[in-house]
Each structure stands twice: as C-alpha cells, then as structure tokens.
C-alpha cells in the first residue's frame, strides 16, 4: 500500500530504510493520528513546533527529555497527570499564577522544607472535603483573614 511505501524524497527514503520495523510502525501510527486531527489542531501543533525550534538547543533538549520521561511513565500515571493538567488549565489565570509561584518556592526550598511540604501534601490528599475546609479555615485564621 502507498502508506507503507518508502518516501519518494531520497534523503527521507534513506532515513526510512534505516528505521526498524517497530519504528516504521510507530511512524505510521503517528502519521495516522496526525491525519485524523482537525485542521485547527494541526495548525496549533505546527505553531508549537515552530516556537520549539526557535528555542536555544539546551532548552529544546530539556523539553525533549521531559517529554521522553513522561512517555516512559505507565499509562495510568500519564492519564492521571493529563487529567490534573486539564483541571489546572480550567482554573482562573490568577489561581494558576499563584500555584506556579508556590511551586517555584518549593523548588527553591531546601530539602527539609520540601520534605515538610510533601508530608503536608500527603496529609491533605488523605483528608475528606469537610476536613479540608476546616484546615483552610484554620489556615486563614492564622493568617489573619
């Protein structure tokens, strides 16, 4: 079939011929997924790729490594992260900015502070909605709100 034939362009053909059968299949699947996208999404992805190419090589390498690390995660974890990111994107811009600022502080914090934060996060996740509300109220009282 035409979709499995090597490309006509000589340099693309050489690259195609060097691919393993698994790589060729992955490329076919990617191309199929690309073709299935609506034109607006393709345009958006092209723009993202254009911006990516404009970045300094070290930043592109960092982004690629993060993407590869994400792809190595088990499917369940990838889905969970995507759901969390989707919920994050639905937040008001001001709240997203607050969260980003807090995360930067956590990254800059020392190991002891980071461990304390992670322990608090673990406890928070174990709380039910009523407990979380009480914790919020106690925190606001301590801050003088």
Order of alpha helices (4+ residues) and beta strands (2+ residues): alpha-alpha-alpha-alpha-alpha-alpha-alpha-alpha
